[in-house]
Amino acid sequence: MSWLGRLFWAVLALLVFLFAALAVNQDQIALQFVTWRTPQWSVFWWLLLAFSLGLLVGLIGLVWSTTRLSLRNRRLTKRLATAEQELGKLRALGVAD
């Protein structure tokens, strides 16, 4: 049950932080990229968008890396099993001779 309490306090702290950031960053800004201009949003929403996109990119990178390592692990496990079978056969041959 202690993990549930920690989760509750972490979510509560995150909500307090978000509301505090929302209260402080109310200035309306628009970003401009060469000739394209974004709609005006408060600084809070731009920061939240950047943070969310960063989390998404990080999550995609983590999934990509984990999947690649998992596939490599599976391939190496199969090679190890084959090598162990071959070693077992060689040991059996050595004993029989």
Buried (B, 14 or more C-beta within 10 A) or exposed (E): EEEEEEEEEEEEEEEEEEEEEBEEBEEEEEEEEEEEEEEEBBBBBBBBEEEEEEEEEEEEEEEEEEEEEEEEEEEEEEEEEEEEEEEEEEEEEEEEE
